[in-house]
Amino acid sequence: MTRLRHGAADLALGARMAFTGGRDGWLRAVLTAVGVGVGVAMLLLAAAVPGALDAREARGDARDDLRMGEPIPAAANTLLLRQADTEFRGQPVRGRVLRPEGPAAPAPPGVPALPRAGEVVVSPALRDLLDSADGALFAPRLGGARVTGVIGDEGLAGPRELAFYLGSDRLSVADGATRLDAFGGGLPGEPFGPVLMVLVVVIFVVLLLPIAVFLGAAVRFGGERRDRRLAALRLVGADAAMVRRIAAGEAAAAALLGVAVGGALFALGRQVVPLVTLMDLSVYAADVRPPLPLVAAVVVAVPALAVVVTLVSMRAVLVEPLGVSRRATPVRRRLAWRLLLPAAGLGLLLAGTAGVAPLGAERQTAAGAVLLLVGVVTVLPWLTDLLVRRLRGGPVPWQLAVRRIQLDSAASARLVNGIAVAVAGTIGLQMLFAGVSGQFTFDTGQDTSRGQVQVQFAAGAEVTAAVDRLATAPGVTGSNTTLLTVVAVADSLADLRIGDCAELAEFARLDRCADGDVFLVRDATAPQTGIRPGVTVTVPDVDGSTWRVPRDAREVPMRADPAGHRQTSVLATPGAVGAARLGPLRADAYLRLAPDRPDAVEHVRNVAAGADPFASVLTLTETRQANTFVNIKRGLYIGAAVTLLLIGASMLVGVLEQLRERRRLLAMLVAVGTRRSTLSWSVLWQSAVPVVIGLVLAVAFGLGLGAVLLRMVHAPVAVAWPAVGVSTGLGAAVVLLVTGLSLPALWRLTRPDGIRTE
């Protein structure tokens, strides 16, 4: 009991020393707290991501308006709704047109009162857009409606979402509207297959492991000055065990302060989250809430990590009453044990490729990736020591940097570990993404050389005028427009497409053509119809409609249209149709846009919406990726960018702490004639050498991780060299930025008063 009481007293003494040790003690505690706080904030943010995505999905389910199954009869509590989605400069805009059928019609979430005809309720982001200089470019799509309200938070996926509800008095089920008696009940999303699950698991490992690595380095800030204070305690009678307990108490106190700082940073970051949109994704501050069990785990684990790291680091330090042995030449590091962890990780991943997963596929993949990436942390100090040990000569800045690394290569490696792990993991993931992207990328069959936008109008009297306005819209350089209807003979249906010869040539391979010709498009791979030359066809739902297919109509080979569609149809020139009663015609237009007019597609959408709010405007693209795969890749890019920025900020704290510990030495060098530019270059080289070594090691481990992950998902192993270059370049750029930001502190520390001591 006495020993426990003495141990607790030692821990309490260490905690007091963290905050009552004078200016040096406070600075060390603050630097440690900032470094730990950044890591804690990142961990809390990562823990909050699943909840934030769930909250977005819940709001999307609550406003869902897709219906399948038996139609709902009209009643006092029903509402007619039709989608009017669009885009604005690459951002999706969710649009709905509403008409209540009774006084009890349901209102969408976030809309207190249904808009009447000529009124529109918009999201706050869309309101801001309409009030901006770009508002005039988007406003025509609302048909001149007056903004009468703003959609509440509960009716939006995120604060930066563009959305509107437009009132109308002309909707009907016959025109394609859906009848609702309530909102909510979303359709299930795309399933997560084994490949996507591997991606998600490894992404979390890659993003969180560098934070854990830096936390281990942050709690060791100011180690040299701490050891000198502990030597003074030895001088007044403390034994070695007591010194270790005091050091553990000091580290735990600084780590607890770091947890508080991390909580404050996280709370501040939550308020900034709604202002940020990353790849069309935004969330509310209330969505960013980490689960309480994970918060408790972080609060307990971080101080525990600080104590463990401190005790482990002190095993290599001999604290005596007259000094410490840290300044002695370190023993040569051995490689064998450092390879055990990556070898174990590689073994787990290779076992997974063979189908042996006693830990479960996800757990084994995560454990293997963690152990393999931890190999970067264990091998980097050995490799740094090996390579810099024999460096000699060179300019003065180079010699100063090399000598500093030789004295304590482990400290230099610790600052680079987080970047190296992040780069290695990112390379492995990019290889995996490149290797499996073919499984989630689909060829649309669309030909963007023949048209970049397809516009489709429903049947109506304004179709001809609408397509004429499309052809003259700003930025449109060419158009191909045909009119369509459906014709029938017996039980066979086919599209009748009317246009001139040049327009019809986009849908079939015509050998010759003149006005008055008719072509029957046939293809063995497409469904056949009973329409033949000389047959009389009718237009369903149009009374008195008949048209006789000319006996000289020729069969021609099918050609996929610019949108990639292949279908059996009848192509007719205007002269062949004559005055036949075909009823209202639909319009199908393919437009070519000027590449130097980026807003051309916006003008096309405005013209189309002015003629028909429900006109389909499709931007053609030759390939498409599955939404789930795109979202996962988007999450990787967002997380990697945030992780690198936070690690860079934490590295800056570490570099500043190292400069502060050496301020007397730096001031003395300047006092004896050393130029500040020489010291600046030495700081750059001191950061660059471990970074180069770390990035080379990261590339090797990243390529290994990527190759094993590709084998796990049975994809061909190929090196994504552009991803390797981008990942290593970003890592190097972060370190250069950190070094540049540390130079003002270096110049301040090298002033003559830095020599003063007490």
Secondary structure, DSSP 4 states (H G I P E B T S, - for coil): -HHHHHHHHHHHHHHHHHHHSHHHHHHHHHHHHHHHHHHHHHHHHHHHHHHHHHHHHHHHHHT-----SSPPPP-TT-EEEEE--EEETTEEEEEEEEEESSTTPPPPTT-SSPPPTTEEEE-HHHHHHHHSTTHHHHGGGGTTPEEEEE--GGG-SSTT-EEEEEE-S---GGGT-EEESS---PPP-----HHHHHHHHHHHHHHHHHHHHHHHHHTTTTHHHHHHHHHHHHHTT--HHHHHHHHHHHHHHHHHHHHHHHHHHHHHHHHHGGG--BTTB---GGG----HHHHHHHHHHHHHHHHHHHHHHHTT--EETTEESTTSPPPPP-SGGGGHHHHHHHHHHHHHHTT--TT-HHHHHHHHHHHHHHHHHHHHHHHHHHHHTT-----HHHHHHHHHHHH-HHHHHHHHHHHHHHHHHHHHHHHHHHHHHHHHEEE----TTT-SEEEEE-SSTTHHHHHHHHHTSTTEEEEEEEEEEEEEETTEEEEEEE--HHHHTTTB--S---TT-EEEEE-TTS---S--TT-EEB-TT-TT--EEPPTT-EEEEB---TT-----EEEE-HHHHTT----S-EEEEEEEE-TT-TTHHHHHHHHHHHH-TT-EEEE--SEEE-HHHHHHHHHHHHHHHHHHHHHHHHHHHHHHHHHHHTHHHHHHHHHTT--HHHHHHHHHHHHHHHHHHHHHHHHHHHHHHHHHHHHHTT------HHHHHHHHHHHHHHHHHHHHHHHHHHHHHTSGGGG---
